[in-house]
Amino acid sequence: MNELRAATRQSTARTGIIEFDGARGAVSIPCTICDVSGTGARLKLDWSLSFPKEATLVFADGLRKTCRVAWQKRRLLGVAFADGVASPDEQALMMTDEEQALHRQHIGAQVKAAREARGYTEIQIANFLAVSPEFVSRAESGEMSIPLHQLTHIADLLLVDLDNLIAGPASIGLAPDGARGSDLELA
């Protein structure tokens, strides 16, 4: 099944369990949650198995999400949450505080690199967004999260894809031909 990912995944390395009904009863398989988003996750299994179309992903803290298998390649498994986008409280449980802080820092560094590549100052971006220069500075340093609507506006202003701001390479610039980069991944 090929479908565009609805949300960018954030790297994590947490343990979890996949549960499903097998021919002889309930089956529980340990896994590593490699990355997670509000809409799904990429899992690494200890061995290759064939999975049913639906299973339950159990996070280490007990959060349970019913999932449908989007793809499987040997020991890697891509799952989409069956009930749609996880709530902000659920998403907070899916990543540790340290992982969330690292993700904020990564996004801030991406925004700063894109801003500098386009030659804008923090003050200019603040004026475009109708926020304080302090907000831009704190967001770029990873001290605070940038709301999605503002990230979308920043991506438009700086002529970069939103995916590149959230999960792109360590630095953002123009391609040699001057075109914007596009890195859509399939779920």
Residue pairs with C-beta under 8 A, 6 or more apart in sequence:
1 70
1 71
1 187
2 186
2 187
3 70
3 80
3 186
3 187
4 184
4 186
4 187
5 37
5 39
5 40
5 184
5 185
5 186
5 187
6 37
6 38
6 39
6 85
7 37
7 38
7 39
7 40
7 85
8 37
8 162
8 163
8 166
8 167
9 35
9 36
9 37
9 40
9 41
9 42
9 167
10 35
10 36
10 37
10 95
10 99
10 103
10 167
11 34
11 35
11 99
11 103
12 33
12 34
12 35
12 36
12 94
12 95
12 96
12 99
13 32
13 33
13 34
14 32
14 33
14 59
14 60
14 94
14 95
14 96
15 30
15 31
15 32
15 33
15 60
16 30
16 31
16 32
16 33
16 43
16 57
16 58
16 59
16 60
17 28
17 29
17 30
17 31
17 57
17 58
18 28
18 29
18 31
18 43
18 45
18 51
18 55
18 56
18 57
18 58
18 77
19 26
19 27
19 28
19 29
19 55
19 56
19 58
20 26
20 27
20 51
20 52
20 54
20 55
20 56
21 27
21 52
29 45
29 46
29 49
30 46
31 43
31 44
31 45
31 46
31 57
31 77
32 43
32 44
33 41
33 42
33 43
33 57
33 59
33 94
34 41
34 42
34 43
34 44
34 76
35 41
35 42
36 42
36 94
36 95
38 81
38 85
38 86
38 91
39 80
39 81
39 84
39 85
39 86
40 67
40 70
40 78
40 79
40 80
40 81
40 187
41 57
41 67
41 78
41 79
41 94
42 76
42 77
42 78
42 79
43 57
43 76
43 77
43 78
43 79
44 75
44 76
44 77
45 75
45 76
45 77
46 75
47 75
48 74
48 75
50 72
51 69
51 72
51 77
52 69
53 68
53 69
54 66
54 67
54 68
54 69
54 82
55 66
55 67
55 69
55 79
56 64
56 65
56 66
56 67
57 64
57 65
57 67
57 79
58 64
59 65
59 93
59 94
61 93
63 90
63 93
63 94
65 81
65 82
65 83
65 86
65 90
66 81
66 82
66 83
67 79
67 80
67 81
67 82
68 79
68 80
68 82
69 77
69 78
69 79
70 78
70 79
70 80
70 187
71 77
71 78
71 186
71 187
72 78
78 187
80 187
86 94
92 100
95 103
101 142
104 142
104 143
104 144
104 145
105 141
105 142
106 142
107 142
107 145
107 146
107 151
107 165
107 166
108 139
108 140
108 141
108 142
108 143
108 146
109 140
109 142
109 170
110 164
110 165
110 166
110 168
110 172
111 139
111 140
111 146
111 151
111 154
111 158
111 165
112 140
113 170
113 171
113 172
113 173
114 154
114 155
114 158
114 160
114 164
114 165
114 172
115 121
115 122
115 125
115 140
115 154
115 158
117 158
117 171
117 172
117 173
117 174
118 158
118 159
120 157
120 158
122 133
122 136
122 137
122 140
123 133
123 136
125 136
125 154
125 157
126 132
126 133
126 135
126 136
128 153
128 157
129 135
129 136
129 150
129 153
129 154
131 150
135 144
138 144
139 145
139 146
146 154
151 162
151 165
151 166
152 162
154 165
155 161
155 162
155 164
155 165
158 172
159 180
160 168
160 172
160 180
160 181
161 168
161 180
161 181
161 182
161 183
163 183
163 184
163 185
164 172
164 181
164 183
165 172
168 181
168 183
172 181
174 180
175 181
